[in-house]
Amino acid sequence: MSRSRGRGGRWLLAAATLAAFVGAALAQQPAPAGPRVDSVGITVADLDAAIAWYGAVFGCRVEGEQELDGAPIEALQGVFPARLRRARLRLGREAIELTQYLAPAGRPFPAGFASNDAIFQHIAIVTQDMPAAYAHLRRHRVRHASSGPQRLPESIPAASGIEAFYFRDPDGHVLEVIAFPAGKGDPRWQQPQAALFLGIDHTAIVVADTDASLRFWRDAVGLQVVGGSDNHGIEQERLNAVRGARLRITTLRGSGGPGVELLEYVAPGDGRPWPSDAQASDLWHWQTQIVVTDLEQALRAVQGAKVPLVSPGIVALADGGQALLARDGDGHAVQLSAAATSR
């Protein structure tokens, strides 16, 4: 993370937005074989309240709930002593997992959290009707992260015509609603549907050095690059609430699930670095959960990438599954699992 500390401002909200656009446009390409992005995990303060909010706002439905404690979950998440409640929620074909730590209680987002701080991550939720989606979110009194929905201009070919809006959930996590014009995004986002919110196109993370990040996400984890873009302009600045934002965006996909977008801030470079004492119980914790075919091989690849392991290695879980948790070079958590679903 030496470079990430020097260029921490590049990794954030602005990037996430642009990446959201580009990744969706690039999603038209066939999904590569290999690892699959199963879900995105989010730490919340109150699980029941979060389930109710995501259900009321997006129509997410609960697929399962569990309470976990003991050595396996403590080893996997790197938190001691740990007791947590977790729920898996479905939105279209995609899933998120909400986790509340009963012990230890997590810390809230740092004061003054900005979109180009290293802790930024988001998910991009697709709609076919941005005006209706924005009106719906206003009725639910969401906190704006952007000033309002933005339409990307012709000067950004991969993203032109895409509309997006950034806002926060009750715990402070940044979320995006995105609408794709004809010819952009996964073709399924163009199919007529009755629901206002259709699914999750991607998760976006801020990185300090795209090339260094690719050595983890592409070379070690096995996701494949499907495109990239250089995004800038007043619309992007307003979307991410970052003056002078210029982003190098790289989109990766697995054999299924949401894409992963790397958002490198070429400018500005004043974002705060990843907190050195961060834990999975903190509310700014997200984890991208990926299913691999050979977990032992994945562990060797992650160790070869010389990124921090959170778990001591592969952990045998109480339900018979196996998983490990690592952080990329910028601090973002990635869970690799051999099971059919995330653990």
C-alpha positions as CSV (number, residue, x, y, z in Angstrom):
1,M,0.0,0.0,0.0
2,S,3.0,2.4,-0.2
3,R,1.7,4.0,-3.4
4,S,-1.9,4.0,-2.1
5,R,-0.9,6.2,0.8
6,G,0.7,8.7,-1.5
7,R,-2.2,8.8,-4.0
8,G,-5.1,7.9,-1.7
9,G,-7.5,10.4,-3.3
10,R,-7.8,8.3,-6.4
11,W,-9.9,5.6,-5.2
12,L,-13.4,6.8,-4.6
13,L,-16.8,7.8,-5.3
14,A,-16.2,9.6,-8.5
15,A,-14.4,6.6,-9.8
16,A,-17.1,4.3,-8.7
17,T,-19.7,6.2,-10.7
18,L,-17.7,6.3,-13.9
19,A,-16.8,2.7,-13.5
20,A,-20.4,2.0,-13.0
21,F,-21.1,3.4,-16.4
22,V,-18.3,1.8,-18.2
23,G,-18.7,-1.6,-16.6
24,A,-22.3,-1.7,-17.5
25,A,-21.6,-0.8,-21.1
26,L,-18.9,-3.4,-21.3
27,A,-21.2,-6.0,-19.8
28,Q,-22.5,-6.7,-23.3
29,Q,-19.4,-8.8,-23.8
30,P,-19.8,-12.6,-23.1
31,A,-19.0,-13.5,-19.5
32,P,-15.7,-15.3,-19.2
33,A,-15.3,-18.7,-17.7
34,G,-13.7,-19.1,-14.2
35,P,-14.5,-17.6,-10.8
36,R,-18.0,-16.2,-10.2
37,V,-18.9,-13.2,-8.1
38,D,-21.5,-14.6,-5.8
39,S,-22.5,-11.6,-3.8
40,V,-21.4,-8.4,-2.1
41,G,-21.2,-8.2,1.7
42,I,-22.0,-5.1,3.7
43,T,-21.6,-4.6,7.5
44,V,-24.6,-2.8,9.0
45,A,-25.5,-1.5,12.5
46,D,-28.9,-3.1,12.8
47,L,-29.8,-6.1,10.7
48,D,-33.5,-5.9,11.1
49,A,-33.6,-2.2,10.2
50,A,-31.3,-2.8,7.2
51,I,-33.5,-5.7,5.9
52,A,-36.6,-3.5,6.3
53,W,-34.9,-0.6,4.5
54,Y,-33.5,-2.6,1.5
55,G,-36.8,-4.3,1.2
56,A,-38.9,-1.2,1.2
57,V,-36.6,0.9,-1.0
58,F,-35.5,-1.7,-3.6
59,G,-37.8,-4.7,-3.1
60,C,-35.0,-7.0,-1.9
61,R,-36.3,-10.3,-0.5
62,V,-34.7,-12.3,2.2
63,E,-33.3,-15.7,1.1
64,G,-31.9,-16.8,4.5
65,E,-30.7,-15.6,7.9
66,Q,-28.2,-17.1,10.4
67,E,-26.4,-16.2,13.6
68,L,-22.7,-17.2,13.9
69,D,-20.1,-17.3,16.6
70,G,-17.1,-19.3,17.6
71,A,-13.6,-20.0,16.2
72,P,-14.4,-20.6,12.5
73,I,-16.1,-17.2,11.9
74,E,-13.6,-15.4,14.1
75,A,-10.7,-16.9,12.1
76,L,-12.4,-16.1,8.7
77,Q,-13.3,-12.5,9.5
78,G,-10.3,-11.7,11.7
79,V,-12.5,-10.4,14.5
80,F,-12.4,-11.6,18.2
81,P,-14.5,-12.4,20.0
82,A,-17.2,-12.4,17.4
83,R,-21.0,-13.0,17.3
84,L,-22.8,-11.8,14.2
85,R,-26.2,-12.0,12.5
86,R,-26.3,-12.3,8.7
87,A,-29.0,-12.2,6.1
88,R,-28.8,-12.9,2.3
89,L,-31.0,-10.7,0.2
90,R,-31.9,-11.2,-3.4
91,L,-32.4,-8.4,-6.0
92,G,-33.1,-9.8,-9.4
93,R,-30.4,-12.4,-10.2
94,E,-27.9,-10.8,-7.8
95,A,-27.5,-11.0,-4.0
96,I,-26.1,-8.9,-1.1
97,E,-25.3,-10.1,2.3
98,L,-26.0,-7.9,5.3
99,T,-24.0,-8.6,8.5
100,Q,-24.5,-7.1,11.9
101,Y,-21.8,-7.7,14.5
102,L,-23.4,-8.1,17.9
103,A,-19.9,-8.3,19.3
104,P,-17.9,-6.3,18.8
105,A,-20.0,-3.4,17.7
106,G,-18.6,-1.8,14.7
107,R,-17.4,1.8,14.2
108,P,-19.4,4.2,12.0
109,F,-17.9,5.9,8.9
110,P,-15.3,8.5,9.7
111,A,-16.4,12.1,9.9
112,G,-16.1,13.9,6.6
113,F,-16.0,10.7,4.6
114,A,-15.6,11.7,0.9
115,S,-15.9,9.9,-2.4
116,N,-12.2,9.8,-3.0
117,D,-11.3,8.2,0.3
118,A,-9.8,4.7,0.2
119,I,-12.7,3.1,2.1
120,F,-15.1,3.9,-0.8
121,Q,-17.0,1.0,-2.4
122,H,-20.5,0.8,-3.8
123,I,-23.0,-1.3,-5.7
124,A,-24.7,-0.1,-8.9
125,I,-28.5,-1.0,-8.9
126,V,-30.1,-0.9,-12.4
127,T,-33.4,0.9,-13.2
128,Q,-35.1,1.5,-16.6
129,D,-36.7,4.7,-15.4
130,M,-34.4,7.2,-13.7
131,P,-37.0,9.9,-13.1
132,A,-39.3,7.4,-11.4
133,A,-36.4,5.8,-9.4
134,Y,-35.2,9.2,-8.2
135,A,-38.7,10.2,-7.2
136,H,-39.0,6.9,-5.3
137,L,-35.7,7.5,-3.5
138,R,-36.8,11.1,-2.6
139,R,-40.0,9.7,-1.0
140,H,-37.8,7.5,1.1
141,R,-35.7,10.5,2.1
142,V,-32.3,9.1,1.1
143,R,-29.3,11.2,1.7
144,H,-27.8,12.5,-1.5
145,A,-24.1,11.8,-2.3
146,S,-24.5,13.4,-5.8
147,S,-26.5,16.6,-6.3
148,G,-29.0,14.6,-8.4
149,P,-29.1,12.2,-11.4
150,Q,-26.5,12.9,-14.0
151,R,-26.4,12.0,-17.7
152,L,-23.0,11.2,-19.1
153,P,-22.0,13.2,-22.1
154,E,-20.9,12.2,-25.7
155,S,-17.3,13.1,-24.7
156,I,-17.2,9.8,-22.8
157,P,-18.1,7.3,-25.6
158,A,-18.4,4.2,-23.4
159,A,-20.7,6.0,-21.0
160,S,-22.6,8.5,-23.1
161,G,-26.3,8.6,-22.4
162,I,-26.0,6.6,-19.1
163,E,-27.8,8.2,-16.2
164,A,-26.7,7.7,-12.6
165,F,-27.3,9.0,-9.1
166,Y,-25.3,8.4,-5.9
167,F,-26.9,8.3,-2.4
168,R,-26.4,6.7,1.0
169,D,-28.2,4.0,3.0
170,P,-29.0,4.7,6.6
171,D,-25.6,3.4,7.7
172,G,-23.7,5.7,5.3
173,H,-22.9,3.2,2.5
174,V,-22.8,4.8,-0.9
175,L,-25.2,3.2,-3.4
176,E,-25.8,4.0,-7.0
177,V,-28.8,3.8,-9.2
178,I,-28.0,3.6,-12.9
179,A,-30.0,3.5,-16.1
180,F,-28.6,2.4,-19.5
181,P,-29.7,3.7,-22.9
182,A,-30.3,1.3,-25.8
183,G,-27.1,-0.4,-26.9
184,K,-25.3,-0.1,-23.5
185,G,-25.1,-2.4,-20.6
186,D,-26.0,-6.1,-20.4
187,P,-28.9,-6.7,-22.9
188,R,-31.0,-8.0,-20.1
189,W,-31.2,-4.5,-18.7
190,Q,-33.0,-3.6,-21.9
191,Q,-35.7,-6.2,-21.6
192,P,-39.1,-4.8,-20.5
193,Q,-39.7,-5.5,-16.8
194,A,-42.3,-4.4,-14.3
195,A,-39.9,-3.9,-11.4
196,L,-38.5,-0.4,-10.8
197,F,-35.1,-1.9,-9.7
198,L,-33.8,-4.8,-11.7
199,G,-30.6,-6.1,-10.2
200,I,-26.9,-5.2,-9.5
201,D,-24.7,-4.4,-12.4
202,H,-21.4,-4.1,-10.6
203,T,-19.5,-3.2,-7.4
204,A,-16.9,-0.5,-7.7
205,I,-13.8,0.1,-5.6
206,V,-11.2,2.9,-5.6
207,V,-7.6,1.9,-6.2
208,A,-4.4,3.8,-6.2
209,D,-2.7,2.0,-9.1
210,T,-4.7,0.0,-11.6
211,D,-1.7,-2.0,-12.8
212,A,-0.9,-3.1,-9.3
213,S,-4.6,-3.9,-8.7
214,L,-4.8,-6.1,-11.8
215,R,-2.1,-8.3,-10.5
216,F,-4.5,-9.2,-7.7
217,W,-8.0,-9.1,-9.3
218,R,-7.0,-10.5,-12.7
219,D,-3.9,-12.5,-12.2
220,A,-4.5,-13.9,-8.7
221,V,-8.3,-14.0,-8.4
222,G,-8.9,-14.8,-12.0
223,L,-11.4,-12.2,-13.1
224,Q,-11.1,-11.1,-16.7
225,V,-10.7,-7.5,-18.0
226,V,-13.6,-6.6,-20.3
227,G,-12.9,-2.9,-20.9
228,G,-11.9,0.4,-19.6
229,S,-12.4,4.2,-20.0
230,D,-11.0,7.6,-19.0
231,N,-13.8,9.6,-17.5
232,H,-13.9,13.2,-16.6
233,G,-16.1,16.3,-17.0
234,I,-18.6,18.3,-14.9
235,E,-21.2,15.6,-15.0
236,Q,-18.8,13.2,-13.4
237,E,-17.6,15.7,-10.9
238,R,-21.2,16.4,-9.8
239,L,-22.1,12.7,-9.7
240,N,-19.2,12.0,-7.4
241,A,-19.1,15.3,-5.6
242,V,-15.4,15.6,-6.4
243,R,-14.0,18.8,-8.1
244,G,-11.6,18.0,-11.0
245,A,-12.3,14.3,-10.9
246,R,-10.6,12.3,-13.6
247,L,-10.8,8.5,-13.5
248,R,-9.1,5.6,-15.1
249,I,-11.7,2.9,-15.0
250,T,-11.1,-0.8,-15.6
251,T,-13.9,-3.3,-15.6
252,L,-13.5,-7.0,-14.8
253,R,-16.1,-9.8,-14.8
254,G,-16.3,-13.4,-13.8
255,S,-18.4,-16.3,-15.1
256,G,-21.4,-14.8,-13.4
257,G,-22.6,-12.2,-10.9
258,P,-21.9,-8.5,-10.7
259,G,-18.8,-7.0,-12.3
260,V,-15.9,-5.5,-10.4
261,E,-14.7,-2.0,-11.4
262,L,-11.4,-0.5,-10.5
263,L,-11.6,3.2,-10.1
264,E,-8.2,5.0,-10.2
265,Y,-8.3,8.7,-9.5
266,V,-5.8,10.2,-11.9
267,A,-7.0,13.5,-10.2
268,P,-7.4,14.7,-7.5
269,G,-5.0,12.9,-5.2
270,D,-6.1,14.1,-1.8
271,G,-8.2,11.2,-0.6
272,R,-7.5,9.6,2.8
273,P,-5.8,6.2,2.9
274,W,-7.3,3.0,4.2
275,P,-7.4,3.0,8.0
276,S,-4.7,0.7,9.3
277,D,-6.8,-0.6,12.2
278,A,-10.0,-1.4,10.1
279,Q,-11.9,-4.6,11.0
280,A,-14.8,-6.4,9.4
281,S,-17.1,-5.2,12.1
282,D,-16.6,-1.5,11.0
283,L,-19.6,-0.1,9.1
284,W,-17.3,0.9,6.2
285,H,-16.5,-2.8,5.6
286,W,-17.6,-4.3,2.3
287,Q,-16.4,-7.7,1.0
288,T,-16.7,-8.9,-2.5
289,Q,-17.6,-12.6,-2.3
290,I,-16.2,-14.9,-5.1
291,V,-16.7,-18.6,-5.7
292,V,-13.7,-20.4,-7.1
293,T,-13.2,-23.9,-8.4
294,D,-10.0,-24.7,-6.6
295,L,-9.6,-22.9,-3.3
296,E,-6.1,-24.3,-2.6
297,Q,-4.9,-22.9,-5.9
298,A,-6.6,-19.6,-5.1
299,L,-4.8,-19.4,-1.8
300,R,-1.4,-20.0,-3.4
301,A,-2.2,-17.3,-6.0
302,V,-3.3,-14.8,-3.4
303,Q,-0.1,-15.5,-1.3
304,G,1.9,-15.0,-4.5
305,A,0.3,-11.6,-5.0
306,K,1.7,-10.6,-1.6
307,V,-1.5,-9.0,-0.3
308,P,-2.6,-9.2,3.3
309,L,-4.6,-12.3,4.4
310,V,-7.2,-11.6,7.1
311,S,-7.9,-15.3,7.8
312,P,-4.9,-17.5,8.7
313,G,-5.5,-19.4,5.4
314,I,-8.4,-21.6,4.3
315,V,-10.9,-21.9,7.1
316,A,-13.2,-24.9,7.6
317,L,-16.6,-23.5,8.4
318,A,-19.3,-24.8,10.7
319,D,-21.6,-25.7,7.7
320,G,-19.0,-27.7,5.9
321,G,-17.9,-25.1,3.5
322,Q,-14.4,-23.6,3.2
323,A,-13.3,-20.0,2.6
324,L,-10.6,-17.4,3.1
325,L,-10.6,-13.7,3.4
326,A,-7.9,-11.4,2.0
327,R,-7.5,-7.7,1.3
328,D,-6.2,-6.3,-2.0
329,G,-3.4,-3.9,-2.0
330,D,-5.7,-1.0,-1.3
331,G,-7.5,-2.6,1.7
332,H,-10.7,-3.9,0.0
333,A,-11.8,-7.2,1.4
334,V,-12.3,-10.2,-0.9
335,Q,-13.8,-13.5,0.3
336,L,-12.9,-16.6,-1.8
337,S,-15.0,-19.7,-1.2
338,A,-15.2,-23.2,-2.6
339,A,-18.9,-23.5,-1.7
340,A,-21.8,-22.9,-4.0
341,T,-22.8,-19.8,-2.1
342,S,-20.9,-17.3,0.0
343,R,-20.1,-18.1,3.6
